[in-house]
Amino acid sequence: MRLDKFLKNSRIIKRRTVAKEACEQGRVEVNGRIAKPGAELEEGDIIKITFGTSELEVKVDKLLETVKKEDAESMYSVL
């Protein structure tokens, strides 16, 4: 699954265009490397996102194409 799509589906970032912009600005890392929006994710990958002065680090638990709002948090765990 694409990184920008995962961020949107898991509701870490609200819109896919915002997720894409964050990746293009170098604010998203996957497994310690700056990632492009089209980077393919696998279960177990570590994503680090910088929001201004704060950082969020999550581990990918599931890759789901269609997700209900209630199930979105099951796609990742915060580290």
DRENLUMMI-887264 format. One record per residue (C-alpha): x negated, y negated, z; chain. Coordinates in pm, 1 decimal, padded with zeros to 6 digits. Example, Ala and Ser with C-alpha at 12.3 -4.5 7.8 and 13.67 -1.06 7.14 Angstrom:
% residues 2
> X|Y|Z|mol
> -01230.0|00450.0|00780.0|A .
> -01367.0|00106.0|00714.0|A .
END
This chain:
% residues 79
> X|Y|Z|mol
> 00000.0|00000.0|00000.0|A .
> -00122.3|-00351.6|-00077.8|A .
> -00243.6|-00559.0|00216.4|A .
> -00008.9|-00852.0|00151.0|A .
> 00290.0|-00617.6|00121.6|A .
> 00198.1|-00442.5|00447.2|A .
> 00173.7|-00774.3|00633.3|A .
> 00520.5|-00868.9|00506.8|A .
> 00686.6|-00528.8|00564.2|A .
> 00545.8|-00500.9|00917.1|A .
> 00662.5|-00858.0|00982.2|A .
> 00320.5|-00969.0|01104.5|A .
> 00351.3|-01250.3|00848.9|A .
> 00698.9|-01362.2|00743.9|A .
> 00658.9|-01397.9|00366.5|A .
> 00442.7|-01218.6|00112.9|A .
> 00326.6|-01544.9|-00044.7|A .
> 00202.9|-01666.9|00294.5|A .
> 00023.6|-01332.9|00346.2|A .
> -00135.3|-01366.4|00002.1|A .
> -00254.7|-01720.2|00078.2|A .
> -00403.8|-01610.8|00412.8|A .
> -00599.7|-01334.8|00235.8|A .
> -00721.4|-01571.1|-00036.5|A .
> -00844.0|-01818.0|00227.5|A .
> -01055.6|-01545.5|00391.1|A .
> -00854.4|-01528.4|00714.8|A .
> -00781.4|-01153.2|00690.4|A .
> -01036.5|-00874.2|00739.1|A .
> -00987.3|-00501.6|00688.5|A .
> -01238.5|-00277.4|00866.5|A .
> -01474.7|-00572.0|00918.3|A .
> -01471.8|-00699.0|00558.3|A .
> -01284.6|-01000.3|00419.7|A .
> -01000.1|-00855.3|00214.5|A .
> -00815.7|-00965.8|-00096.2|A .
> -00432.3|-00950.2|-00105.7|A .
> -00439.0|-00643.9|-00332.3|A .
> -00666.4|-00436.7|-00107.1|A .
> -00524.8|-00087.5|-00062.5|A .
> -00457.6|00011.0|00298.8|A .
> -00464.3|00356.8|00453.3|A .
> -00343.1|00475.8|00791.8|A .
> -00604.4|00407.4|01057.9|A .
> -00739.8|00085.9|00902.1|A .
> -00811.9|-00205.9|01136.0|A .
> -00678.3|-00547.6|01027.8|A .
> -00803.0|-00869.5|01188.1|A .
> -00608.0|-01189.4|01114.7|A .
> -00712.7|-01541.1|01217.9|A .
> -00425.3|-01781.4|01293.0|A .
> -00588.5|-02119.5|01358.7|A .
> -00774.3|-02064.7|01686.3|A .
> -00616.9|-01730.5|01779.8|A .
> -00687.5|-01386.6|01636.5|A .
> -00473.1|-01076.2|01601.6|A .
> -00624.8|-00731.6|01559.7|A .
> -00399.1|-00439.3|01467.0|A .
> -00438.8|-00076.0|01364.7|A .
> -00227.8|00058.6|01077.3|A .
> -00015.6|00348.6|01207.5|A .
> 00232.7|00401.2|00921.7|A .
> 00272.0|00281.0|00565.0|A .
> 00642.5|00246.8|00487.3|A .
> 00780.4|00097.5|00164.0|A .
> 01121.1|00005.0|00304.5|A .
> 01151.0|-00091.7|00669.0|A .
> 01435.4|-00202.7|00891.0|A .
> 01365.2|-00492.5|01124.3|A .
> 01384.0|-00265.0|01430.1|A .
> 01125.2|-00021.5|01285.3|A .
> 00871.1|-00281.5|01169.4|A .
> 00665.2|-00271.7|01490.2|A .
> 00616.2|00104.2|01456.3|A .
> 00395.2|00040.1|01151.0|A .
> 00107.8|-00095.9|01361.6|A .
> -00034.2|-00111.6|01712.2|A .
> -00202.0|-00420.5|01857.2|A .
> -00559.5|-00369.8|01975.9|A .
END
